[in-house]
């Protein structure tokens, strides 16, 4: 498998490129509109054809590049079926493998950050989105988030994976790139094995994170499958290409 981890520094988002060496087909997990040209150049440099974009959830801190990439490359859009997005070509459901060339990803429904959140497993690599971050997790105070659901998603589902499973998060705000299930079990201050559900509820309730700066535009924009919301004022139009720091966890 061809693999690249790509970082968008304004929203601190990781995009993941997975390519099938046998067929030349590729998928981009969580592509960001402001980094689309970078991603296209990476694909071209590797000699890969983009077959799919694949989002983990409806994002609140950036606009997905899925629709614009479809327009430019003819790729198909895959996203969680539970979100019922009009632009989706392939609805992702747990129990149904997602194939790109000879690559097979296992979708894992991991609600909590949002109710429709999915993580994706391929071999020993877990793309955890915003459910499980390195030494943290995604926030649960918007988009039908639930601390209880997130606790059970991570502790009951993700932590049941082998300890040596590599964890590739959707964001990191401290320059870290990868963790393991064993590491997160041992030292994650929010969701480690020593933390009880009641403690986790309190931790999440007391985070006191700022309201995401772009959420009122990103969420409807991503739901409508557009690059920019049609009602976006000129003063906010820059946010479609450049999003200010807006931590999701």
Protein Blocks (a to p, Z undefined) as FASTA:
>chain_A
ZZdddddfklopacdddddfklopacdehiafklmmmmmmmmmmnopacfbdcdfbdcfk
bccfklmmmmmnopacdddfklopaklmbdcdehiacdehjbccdddddehjbmkbccdd
ehjaccekjmbcghiacdfkeghiafklmmmmmmmmmmmpcfklccddfbdcehpabdcf
klmmmmmmklgmklcfklmmmmmmmnopacdfklmmmmmmmmnopabdfklcfklmmmmm
occdddfZZ
